[in-house]
Amino acid sequence: VTGSYMITAQVRWAQLVTSYDYYMAFVVTSNRNYEVMMFDPEAATSYYGVGSAFVADMDAADTATLKVFISSTGSGNTNSDVGTPTKLSGYLIG
C-alpha cells in the first residue's frame, strides 16, 4: 500500500574490535537510504546495540532492507557478528 511508513531498526553487534575503522548499519528503501548507526570502536567490547526509527514515504511495490557493513580498512582478525535481537519492522501510519 502506498503511504508513509514508520520503520524501526535495531542492530546488536557482538565482538567489536578496535582494529576495524567503523561499523555501519543502514536501511535501504526504494526511494532513499537511512543511516541507523555508524560506530567507531575506541575500545573492544563484547556487545554494542543501537536502535533507530524514521518515517519513509513508500509506494506499493517498494521494499526496505536492513544492511550492515564493517570497514575493510582495519586489520582485525576477530569475527564480528550481528546477533539477536537485530530486527527491522515497519507499519503503515498514513
C-alpha positions in Angstrom: 0.0 0.0 0.0 1.4 3.4 -0.9 1.8 5.7 2.1 4.0 6.8 5.0 5.6 4.0 7.0 7.2 4.1 10.4 10.3 2.0 10.0 12.3 0.8 13.1 15.6 -0.9 13.1 17.6 -2.5 15.9 21.1 -3.8 15.5 23.2 -5.8 18.0 26.8 -6.3 17.2 28.9 -8.9 19.0 32.7 -8.9 19.4 33.5 -5.4 18.3 37.3 -4.9 17.8 39.2 -1.6 17.7 41.3 -2.5 14.7 38.3 -2.0 12.3 37.8 1.6 11.4 34.0 1.5 11.7 30.8 -0.5 11.9 27.8 0.8 10.0 24.1 -0.2 9.7 21.5 1.4 7.4 18.1 0.8 5.9 17.8 0.8 2.1 14.4 1.7 0.7 13.4 2.1 -2.9 13.5 5.9 -2.5 16.5 6.6 -0.2 18.8 5.2 2.4 18.5 5.9 6.2 21.5 5.6 8.5 20.8 3.6 11.6 24.3 3.9 13.1 27.9 4.4 12.4 30.2 3.3 15.2 34.0 3.9 15.6 35.1 1.4 18.2 37.6 3.1 20.5 37.7 0.1 22.9 37.0 -3.5 22.2 33.7 -4.6 23.6 31.6 -7.8 23.6 28.3 -6.3 22.6 27.0 -3.0 21.2 23.4 -2.2 20.4 21.6 0.7 18.7 18.1 1.4 17.5 16.6 4.0 15.2 13.2 4.9 13.8 12.1 7.1 10.9 9.2 7.8 8.6 9.6 6.7 5.0 7.3 7.5 2.0 6.9 4.3 0.1 4.9 3.1 -2.9 3.0 -0.2 -3.0 5.9 -2.2 -4.6 8.8 -0.6 -2.6 11.0 -2.6 -0.2 13.1 -1.9 2.9 16.2 -3.8 3.7 18.5 -3.6 6.7 22.2 -3.8 5.7 25.3 -3.9 7.9 28.8 -3.1 6.9 32.2 -3.4 8.6 35.1 -1.3 7.2 37.6 -3.4 5.3 40.5 -1.0 6.1 41.1 -2.4 9.6 43.5 -5.1 10.4 41.2 -7.1 12.7 41.2 -10.8 12.7 38.3 -11.3 15.1 34.9 -12.2 13.8 32.2 -9.6 14.4 28.7 -10.9 14.4 25.2 -9.4 14.1 23.2 -11.1 16.7 19.8 -11.4 18.2 17.8 -9.1 18.8 18.7 -7.5 15.4 15.4 -6.7 13.7 13.6 -4.5 11.1 10.0 -3.6 11.2 7.6 -1.3 9.6 4.0 -0.3 9.6 1.7 2.0 7.7 0.9 5.2 9.5 -0.8 7.3 6.8 
